[in-house]
Amino acid sequence: MKKGIRNSNIMAIAPTATISNIVGVSQSIEPTYQNLYVKSNLSGEFTVINPYLVHDLKARGLWDPVMVNDLKYYDGSVQQIERIPQDLKDLYATAFEVETKWIVEAASRRQKWIDQAQSLNLYIAGASGKKLDVTYRMAWFRGLKTTYYLRALAATSTEKSTINTGKLNAVSSVIDESLSAEPKPAPVPQACSIDNPDCEACQ
């Protein structure tokens, strides 16, 4: 280039989550969030399902209502569904099931060819102070300019159940008052310890 360019920075990569949902493709540089989940935006809530997983399950005769219920129960993960072959489990691992170091490694290979930065989301299932320190130090040593959101799984999740008789994890719609337990005293609040490396408030 003889005379240069007006803008010194011309390339950047974003996850494009909203756009990918509209056109039905993956989120650019990110692994699949979940194979089945509910997406919320200004238009409301809608279910997002991995069409490639559905195609492969249909090809092997495994796609049926029971499989749909299993995917709902396991939050879109296929790892705990026994009748799914191991090759499909490896192929359709979700973002929280892919080791974070490989996401950082892939981003470091791209960074060499990007003059700006990458909106790189990190997914850590069991986030701890030590694991976060190792992850971000690795991103720094590999030459990443920035990262984007850090996404972690909630410590607790709601129980999947339905009042429909005969369905997955069904429960009765009638409350048995004889089984009601006595109210328990509120737990004693714990004080924050500065020496605890896993304390989120001290990070």
PyRosetta script that sets phi, psi and omega in degrees:
from pyrosetta import init, pose_from_sequence

init()
pose = pose_from_sequence("MKKGIRNSNIMAIAPTATISNIVGVSQSIEPTYQNLYVKSNLSGEFTVINPYLVHDLKARGLWDPVMVNDLKYYDGSVQQIERIPQDLKDLYATAFEVETKWIVEAASRRQKWIDQAQSLNLYIAGASGKKLDVTYRMAWFRGLKTTYYLRALAATSTEKSTINTGKLNAVSSVIDESLSAEPKPAPVPQACSIDNPDCEACQ")
pose.set_psi(1, 119.2)
pose.set_omega(1, -171.3)
pose.set_phi(2, -83.4)
pose.set_psi(2, -42.3)
pose.set_omega(2, -172.8)
pose.set_phi(3, -108.4)
pose.set_psi(3, 4.7)
pose.set_omega(3, 178.5)
pose.set_phi(4, 79.9)
pose.set_psi(4, -172.4)
pose.set_omega(4, -178.8)
pose.set_phi(5, -131.9)
pose.set_psi(5, 159.1)
pose.set_omega(5, -178.5)
pose.set_phi(6, -66.7)
pose.set_psi(6, -44.1)
pose.set_omega(6, -177.9)
pose.set_phi(7, -105.6)
pose.set_psi(7, 131.8)
pose.set_omega(7, -178.7)
pose.set_phi(8, -77.7)
pose.set_psi(8, -27.5)
pose.set_omega(8, -179.9)
pose.set_phi(9, -116.2)
pose.set_psi(9, 122.4)
pose.set_omega(9, -173.7)
pose.set_phi(10, -129.4)
pose.set_psi(10, -6.6)
pose.set_omega(10, -176.1)
pose.set_phi(11, -125.6)
pose.set_psi(11, 137.4)
pose.set_omega(11, 174.9)
pose.set_phi(12, -154.6)
pose.set_psi(12, 153.6)
pose.set_omega(12, -179.6)
pose.set_phi(13, -124.2)
pose.set_psi(13, 130.1)
pose.set_omega(13, 178.0)
pose.set_phi(14, -120.4)
pose.set_psi(14, 156.8)
pose.set_omega(14, 178.9)
pose.set_phi(15, -65.9)
pose.set_psi(15, -26.2)
pose.set_omega(15, 179.1)
pose.set_phi(16, 52.2)
pose.set_psi(16, 48.1)
pose.set_omega(16, -176.6)
pose.set_phi(17, -63.6)
pose.set_psi(17, -48.2)
pose.set_omega(17, -177.2)
pose.set_phi(18, -64.7)
pose.set_psi(18, -45.4)
pose.set_omega(18, -179.4)
pose.set_phi(19, -63.7)
pose.set_psi(19, -41.0)
pose.set_omega(19, -178.2)
pose.set_phi(20, -63.2)
pose.set_psi(20, -35.4)
pose.set_omega(20, 177.5)
pose.set_phi(21, -66.6)
pose.set_psi(21, -35.2)
pose.set_omega(21, -178.4)
pose.set_phi(22, -68.8)
pose.set_psi(22, -45.1)
pose.set_omega(22, -175.0)
pose.set_phi(23, -93.7)
pose.set_psi(23, -5.0)
pose.set_omega(23, 174.8)
pose.set_phi(24, 75.6)
pose.set_psi(24, 41.4)
pose.set_omega(24, 176.4)
pose.set_phi(25, -126.3)
pose.set_psi(25, 175.9)
pose.set_omega(25, 179.8)
pose.set_phi(26, -75.0)
pose.set_psi(26, 167.5)
pose.set_omega(26, -175.0)
pose.set_phi(27, -87.1)
pose.set_psi(27, 60.6)
pose.set_omega(27, 172.6)
pose.set_phi(28, 56.4)
pose.set_psi(28, -109.7)
pose.set_omega(28, -171.8)
pose.set_phi(29, -87.4)
pose.set_psi(29, -2.4)
pose.set_omega(29, -174.0)
pose.set_phi(30, -97.7)
pose.set_psi(30, 149.1)
pose.set_omega(30, 170.5)
pose.set_phi(31, -69.4)
pose.set_psi(31, 163.3)
pose.set_omega(31, -179.2)
pose.set_phi(32, -62.4)
pose.set_psi(32, 130.0)
pose.set_omega(32, -177.7)
pose.set_phi(33, -61.9)
pose.set_psi(33, -58.6)
pose.set_omega(33, 173.7)
pose.set_phi(34, -149.8)
pose.set_psi(34, 156.7)
pose.set_omega(34, 179.6)
pose.set_phi(35, -79.7)
pose.set_psi(35, -14.2)
pose.set_omega(35, 177.1)
pose.set_phi(36, -155.2)
pose.set_psi(36, 118.9)
pose.set_omega(36, 180.0)
pose.set_phi(37, -158.4)
pose.set_psi(37, 169.6)
pose.set_omega(37, 179.8)
pose.set_phi(38, -105.2)
pose.set_psi(38, 127.0)
pose.set_omega(38, -179.7)
pose.set_phi(39, -104.9)
pose.set_psi(39, 135.8)
pose.set_omega(39, 178.6)
pose.set_phi(40, -117.1)
pose.set_psi(40, 135.7)
pose.set_omega(40, 173.1)
pose.set_phi(41, -150.0)
pose.set_psi(41, -167.4)
pose.set_omega(41, -177.1)
pose.set_phi(42, -64.0)
pose.set_psi(42, -22.9)
pose.set_omega(42, -179.4)
pose.set_phi(43, -83.4)
pose.set_psi(43, -11.2)
pose.set_omega(43, -178.6)
pose.set_phi(44, 125.7)
pose.set_psi(44, -154.8)
pose.set_omega(44, -179.8)
pose.set_phi(45, -114.8)
pose.set_psi(45, 140.0)
pose.set_omega(45, 177.2)
pose.set_phi(46, -148.7)
pose.set_psi(46, 155.2)
pose.set_omega(46, -176.6)
pose.set_phi(47, -87.7)
pose.set_psi(47, 133.0)
pose.set_omega(47, 177.1)
pose.set_phi(48, -112.5)
pose.set_psi(48, 127.9)
pose.set_omega(48, 179.5)
pose.set_phi(49, -129.9)
pose.set_psi(49, 144.9)
pose.set_omega(49, -179.4)
pose.set_phi(50, -73.8)
pose.set_psi(50, 108.4)
pose.set_omega(50, -175.8)
pose.set_phi(51, -67.8)
pose.set_psi(51, -27.3)
pose.set_omega(51, -179.9)
pose.set_phi(52, -71.9)
pose.set_psi(52, -35.8)
pose.set_omega(52, 174.9)
pose.set_phi(53, -65.0)
pose.set_psi(53, -43.1)
pose.set_omega(53, 179.0)
pose.set_phi(54, -60.4)
pose.set_psi(54, -42.8)
pose.set_omega(54, -179.9)
pose.set_phi(55, -61.3)
pose.set_psi(55, -46.0)
pose.set_omega(55, -178.5)
pose.set_phi(56, -68.9)
pose.set_psi(56, -36.3)
pose.set_omega(56, 177.9)
pose.set_phi(57, -68.7)
pose.set_psi(57, -38.2)
pose.set_omega(57, 176.8)
pose.set_phi(58, -65.0)
pose.set_psi(58, -38.8)
pose.set_omega(58, -179.5)
pose.set_phi(59, -63.6)
pose.set_psi(59, -26.4)
pose.set_omega(59, -179.6)
pose.set_phi(60, -103.3)
pose.set_psi(60, 7.6)
pose.set_omega(60, 177.2)
pose.set_phi(61, 70.6)
pose.set_psi(61, 28.7)
pose.set_omega(61, -176.6)
pose.set_phi(62, -109.0)
pose.set_psi(62, -3.9)
pose.set_omega(62, -176.5)
pose.set_phi(63, -88.9)
pose.set_psi(63, 112.4)
pose.set_omega(63, 179.6)
pose.set_phi(64, -153.7)
pose.set_psi(64, 175.2)
pose.set_omega(64, -179.3)
pose.set_phi(65, -58.0)
pose.set_psi(65, -33.3)
pose.set_omega(65, 178.7)
pose.set_phi(66, -64.3)
pose.set_psi(66, -39.7)
pose.set_omega(66, 178.7)
pose.set_phi(67, -64.5)
pose.set_psi(67, -38.9)
pose.set_omega(67, 177.6)
pose.set_phi(68, -61.5)
pose.set_psi(68, -44.0)
pose.set_omega(68, 178.5)
pose.set_phi(69, -64.7)
pose.set_psi(69, -37.5)
pose.set_omega(69, 178.0)
pose.set_phi(70, -64.1)
pose.set_psi(70, -42.3)
pose.set_omega(70, 178.9)
pose.set_phi(71, -64.4)
pose.set_psi(71, -37.9)
pose.set_omega(71, 176.5)
pose.set_phi(72, -65.2)
pose.set_psi(72, -43.3)
pose.set_omega(72, -176.4)
pose.set_phi(73, -64.8)
pose.set_psi(73, -39.6)
pose.set_omega(73, -178.5)
pose.set_phi(74, -95.3)
pose.set_psi(74, 22.8)
pose.set_omega(74, 175.0)
pose.set_phi(75, 55.0)
pose.set_psi(75, 42.7)
pose.set_omega(75, 175.7)
pose.set_phi(76, 79.9)
pose.set_psi(76, 5.2)
pose.set_omega(76, 178.9)
pose.set_phi(77, -94.4)
pose.set_psi(77, 144.2)
pose.set_omega(77, 179.1)
pose.set_phi(78, -103.4)
pose.set_psi(78, -1.8)
pose.set_omega(78, -172.1)
pose.set_phi(79, -67.0)
pose.set_psi(79, -31.3)
pose.set_omega(79, -176.4)
pose.set_phi(80, -96.1)
pose.set_psi(80, 0.7)
pose.set_omega(80, -179.7)
pose.set_phi(81, -89.6)
pose.set_psi(81, 110.2)
pose.set_omega(81, -169.7)
pose.set_phi(82, -64.2)
pose.set_psi(82, -35.3)
pose.set_omega(82, -173.8)
pose.set_phi(83, -81.1)
pose.set_psi(83, -2.9)
pose.set_omega(83, 175.1)
pose.set_phi(84, -84.3)
pose.set_psi(84, 127.6)
pose.set_omega(84, -179.4)
pose.set_phi(85, -61.5)
pose.set_psi(85, 155.7)
pose.set_omega(85, -176.1)
pose.set_phi(86, -64.4)
pose.set_psi(86, -33.9)
pose.set_omega(86, -179.2)
pose.set_phi(87, -64.7)
pose.set_psi(87, -34.3)
pose.set_omega(87, 176.4)
pose.set_phi(88, -74.2)
pose.set_psi(88, -33.2)
pose.set_omega(88, 176.6)
pose.set_phi(89, -64.2)
pose.set_psi(89, -39.4)
pose.set_omega(89, 178.2)
pose.set_phi(90, -68.9)
pose.set_psi(90, -38.8)
pose.set_omega(90, -176.5)
pose.set_phi(91, -71.0)
pose.set_psi(91, -37.3)
pose.set_omega(91, -173.8)
pose.set_phi(92, -109.0)
pose.set_psi(92, 35.4)
pose.set_omega(92, 172.1)
pose.set_phi(93, -65.4)
pose.set_psi(93, 138.0)
pose.set_omega(93, -177.9)
pose.set_phi(94, -84.0)
pose.set_psi(94, 174.8)
pose.set_omega(94, -175.1)
pose.set_phi(95, -58.7)
pose.set_psi(95, -36.0)
pose.set_omega(95, -179.2)
pose.set_phi(96, -79.0)
pose.set_psi(96, -11.7)
pose.set_omega(96, -179.3)
pose.set_phi(97, -99.5)
pose.set_psi(97, -8.6)
pose.set_omega(97, 175.2)
pose.set_phi(98, -89.3)
pose.set_psi(98, 129.4)
pose.set_omega(98, -179.2)
pose.set_phi(99, -59.0)
pose.set_psi(99, 131.8)
pose.set_omega(99, -174.0)
pose.set_phi(100, -59.7)
pose.set_psi(100, -32.4)
pose.set_omega(100, -176.8)
pose.set_phi(101, -62.5)
pose.set_psi(101, -30.5)
pose.set_omega(101, 179.2)
pose.set_phi(102, -72.9)
pose.set_psi(102, -31.9)
pose.set_omega(102, 175.9)
pose.set_phi(103, -66.5)
pose.set_psi(103, -41.7)
pose.set_omega(103, 178.3)
pose.set_phi(104, -67.5)
pose.set_psi(104, -41.0)
pose.set_omega(104, 179.3)
pose.set_phi(105, -60.9)
pose.set_psi(105, -45.3)
pose.set_omega(105, 179.7)
pose.set_phi(106, -63.3)
pose.set_psi(106, -39.6)
pose.set_omega(106, 179.3)
pose.set_phi(107, -66.3)
pose.set_psi(107, -36.2)
pose.set_omega(107, 180.0)
pose.set_phi(108, -67.2)
pose.set_psi(108, -32.3)
pose.set_omega(108, 176.2)
pose.set_phi(109, -68.3)
pose.set_psi(109, -36.8)
pose.set_omega(109, 179.8)
pose.set_phi(110, -74.1)
pose.set_psi(110, -34.1)
pose.set_omega(110, -172.5)
pose.set_phi(111, -56.9)
pose.set_psi(111, -31.1)
pose.set_omega(111, -179.6)
pose.set_phi(112, -57.9)
pose.set_psi(112, -30.3)
pose.set_omega(112, -174.5)
pose.set_phi(113, -105.1)
pose.set_psi(113, 9.7)
pose.set_omega(113, -178.4)
pose.set_phi(114, -118.9)
pose.set_psi(114, 121.3)
pose.set_omega(114, -176.1)
pose.set_phi(115, -80.4)
pose.set_psi(115, -19.2)
pose.set_omega(115, 173.8)
pose.set_phi(116, -99.2)
pose.set_psi(116, -122.6)
pose.set_omega(116, -177.2)
pose.set_phi(117, -142.0)
pose.set_psi(117, -177.7)
pose.set_omega(117, -179.5)
pose.set_phi(118, -120.6)
pose.set_psi(118, 138.2)
pose.set_omega(118, 172.4)
pose.set_phi(119, -83.5)
pose.set_psi(119, 79.6)
pose.set_omega(119, -172.9)
pose.set_phi(120, -95.7)
pose.set_psi(120, 110.7)
pose.set_omega(120, 173.7)
pose.set_phi(121, -82.1)
pose.set_psi(121, 138.3)
pose.set_omega(121, 177.2)
pose.set_phi(122, -110.0)
pose.set_psi(122, 136.7)
pose.set_omega(122, -178.6)
pose.set_phi(123, -117.8)
pose.set_psi(123, 117.6)
pose.set_omega(123, -179.3)
pose.set_phi(124, -128.6)
pose.set_psi(124, 117.1)
pose.set_omega(124, -176.3)
pose.set_phi(125, -69.3)
pose.set_psi(125, -54.1)
pose.set_omega(125, -178.8)
pose.set_phi(126, -106.1)
pose.set_psi(126, 71.6)
pose.set_omega(126, -175.1)
pose.set_phi(127, -68.0)
pose.set_psi(127, 132.3)
pose.set_omega(127, 175.2)
pose.set_phi(128, -139.9)
pose.set_psi(128, 164.4)
pose.set_omega(128, -179.6)
pose.set_phi(129, -58.5)
pose.set_psi(129, -42.4)
pose.set_omega(129, -179.1)
pose.set_phi(130, -66.2)
pose.set_psi(130, -43.4)
pose.set_omega(130, -177.8)
pose.set_phi(131, -67.3)
pose.set_psi(131, -38.4)
pose.set_omega(131, 178.1)
pose.set_phi(132, -65.8)
pose.set_psi(132, -40.4)
pose.set_omega(132, 179.1)
pose.set_phi(133, -61.7)
pose.set_psi(133, -44.8)
pose.set_omega(133, -180.0)
pose.set_phi(134, -64.5)
pose.set_psi(134, -42.0)
pose.set_omega(134, -177.0)
pose.set_phi(135, -64.9)
pose.set_psi(135, -47.9)
pose.set_omega(135, -176.7)
pose.set_phi(136, -73.8)
pose.set_psi(136, -30.2)
pose.set_omega(136, 173.9)
pose.set_phi(137, -66.1)
pose.set_psi(137, -40.5)
pose.set_omega(137, 178.5)
pose.set_phi(138, -63.3)
pose.set_psi(138, -42.0)
pose.set_omega(138, 177.6)
pose.set_phi(139, -61.5)
pose.set_psi(139, -38.7)
pose.set_omega(139, 179.3)
pose.set_phi(140, -68.1)
pose.set_psi(140, -46.0)
pose.set_omega(140, -179.7)
pose.set_phi(141, -65.5)
pose.set_psi(141, -29.6)
pose.set_omega(141, -179.9)
pose.set_phi(142, -80.3)
pose.set_psi(142, -5.8)
pose.set_omega(142, 175.3)
pose.set_phi(143, 93.8)
pose.set_psi(143, 16.1)
pose.set_omega(143, 177.2)
pose.set_phi(144, -71.9)
pose.set_psi(144, 136.8)
pose.set_omega(144, 179.4)
pose.set_phi(145, -77.9)
pose.set_psi(145, -39.4)
pose.set_omega(145, -177.5)
pose.set_phi(146, -148.4)
pose.set_psi(146, 168.1)
pose.set_omega(146, 162.4)
pose.set_phi(147, -129.2)
pose.set_psi(147, 175.0)
pose.set_omega(147, -178.3)
pose.set_phi(148, -113.1)
pose.set_psi(148, -121.9)
pose.set_omega(148, -178.5)
pose.set_phi(149, -75.8)
pose.set_psi(149, 149.3)
pose.set_omega(149, 166.9)
pose.set_phi(150, -105.5)
pose.set_psi(150, 116.4)
pose.set_omega(150, -177.4)
pose.set_phi(151, -108.9)
pose.set_psi(151, 130.9)
pose.set_omega(151, 179.9)
pose.set_phi(152, -129.5)
pose.set_psi(152, 154.8)
pose.set_omega(152, 178.1)
pose.set_phi(153, -77.6)
pose.set_psi(153, 148.9)
pose.set_omega(153, 178.2)
pose.set_phi(154, -66.8)
pose.set_psi(154, 150.6)
pose.set_omega(154, -179.9)
pose.set_phi(155, -65.9)
pose.set_psi(155, -31.5)
pose.set_omega(155, 178.3)
pose.set_phi(156, -130.2)
pose.set_psi(156, 158.5)
pose.set_omega(156, 177.0)
pose.set_phi(157, -138.5)
pose.set_psi(157, 154.0)
pose.set_omega(157, -178.5)
pose.set_phi(158, -71.6)
pose.set_psi(158, 148.3)
pose.set_omega(158, 179.8)
pose.set_phi(159, -75.2)
pose.set_psi(159, 135.1)
pose.set_omega(159, 179.5)
pose.set_phi(160, -84.0)
pose.set_psi(160, 120.5)
pose.set_omega(160, -179.0)
pose.set_phi(161, -154.7)
pose.set_psi(161, 164.7)
pose.set_omega(161, 178.6)
pose.set_phi(162, -146.6)
pose.set_psi(162, 154.3)
pose.set_omega(162, 179.4)
pose.set_phi(163, -92.5)
pose.set_psi(163, 2.5)
pose.set_omega(163, 178.9)
pose.set_phi(164, -76.8)
pose.set_psi(164, 122.8)
pose.set_omega(164, -179.0)
pose.set_phi(165, -64.6)
pose.set_psi(165, 134.5)
pose.set_omega(165, 177.9)
pose.set_phi(166, 86.8)
pose.set_psi(166, -3.4)
pose.set_omega(166, -179.5)
pose.set_phi(167, -90.9)
pose.set_psi(167, 174.2)
pose.set_omega(167, -177.8)
pose.set_phi(168, -60.3)
pose.set_psi(168, 126.6)
pose.set_omega(168, 175.3)
pose.set_phi(169, 54.9)
pose.set_psi(169, 42.1)
pose.set_omega(169, -175.9)
pose.set_phi(170, -68.8)
pose.set_psi(170, 147.9)
pose.set_omega(170, 176.3)
pose.set_phi(171, -130.0)
pose.set_psi(171, 159.0)
pose.set_omega(171, -179.4)
pose.set_phi(172, -76.3)
pose.set_psi(172, 143.5)
pose.set_omega(172, 177.7)
pose.set_phi(173, -85.2)
pose.set_psi(173, -5.3)
pose.set_omega(173, 179.7)
pose.set_phi(174, -99.4)
pose.set_psi(174, 127.1)
pose.set_omega(174, -178.5)
pose.set_phi(175, -88.8)
pose.set_psi(175, 125.9)
pose.set_omega(175, 177.6)
pose.set_phi(176, -90.2)
pose.set_psi(176, 106.8)
pose.set_omega(176, -175.5)
pose.set_phi(177, -67.2)
pose.set_psi(177, -23.0)
pose.set_omega(177, -179.6)
pose.set_phi(178, -68.7)
pose.set_psi(178, -18.9)
pose.set_omega(178, -178.6)
pose.set_phi(179, -94.3)
pose.set_psi(179, 0.3)
pose.set_omega(179, -178.7)
pose.set_phi(180, -68.0)
pose.set_psi(180, 132.8)
pose.set_omega(180, -176.3)
pose.set_phi(181, -90.1)
pose.set_psi(181, 158.8)
pose.set_omega(181, 176.0)
pose.set_phi(182, -67.8)
pose.set_psi(182, 144.8)
pose.set_omega(182, 179.1)
pose.set_phi(183, -62.9)
pose.set_psi(183, 138.0)
pose.set_omega(183, -179.0)
pose.set_phi(184, -95.6)
pose.set_psi(184, 147.1)
pose.set_omega(184, 178.1)
pose.set_phi(185, -65.8)
pose.set_psi(185, 151.6)
pose.set_omega(185, -179.5)
pose.set_phi(186, -66.0)
pose.set_psi(186, 141.2)
pose.set_omega(186, 179.9)
pose.set_phi(187, -65.9)
pose.set_psi(187, 149.7)
pose.set_omega(187, 179.4)
pose.set_phi(188, -74.1)
pose.set_psi(188, 125.8)
pose.set_omega(188, -179.4)
pose.set_phi(189, -64.7)
pose.set_psi(189, 143.3)
pose.set_omega(189, -179.4)
pose.set_phi(190, -97.7)
pose.set_psi(190, 140.0)
pose.set_omega(190, 178.9)
pose.set_phi(191, -81.8)
pose.set_psi(191, 148.5)
pose.set_omega(191, 179.8)
pose.set_phi(192, -73.8)
pose.set_psi(192, 135.5)
pose.set_omega(192, 178.0)
pose.set_phi(193, -108.4)
pose.set_psi(193, 125.2)
pose.set_omega(193, -179.0)
pose.set_phi(194, -66.5)
pose.set_psi(194, -25.0)
pose.set_omega(194, -177.0)
pose.set_phi(195, -82.1)
pose.set_psi(195, -4.2)
pose.set_omega(195, -177.5)
pose.set_phi(196, -85.6)
pose.set_psi(196, 111.9)
pose.set_omega(196, -177.2)
pose.set_phi(197, -70.3)
pose.set_psi(197, -14.4)
pose.set_omega(197, -178.2)
pose.set_phi(198, -95.0)
pose.set_psi(198, 0.3)
pose.set_omega(198, -178.5)
pose.set_phi(199, -71.5)
pose.set_psi(199, 119.8)
pose.set_omega(199, -177.4)
pose.set_phi(200, -68.5)
pose.set_psi(200, -30.3)
pose.set_omega(200, -178.0)
pose.set_phi(201, -71.4)
pose.set_psi(201, -21.0)
pose.set_omega(201, -176.4)
pose.set_phi(202, -97.7)
pose.set_psi(202, 0.4)
pose.set_omega(202, -176.8)
pose.set_phi(203, -72.6)
pose.dump_pdb("model.pdb")
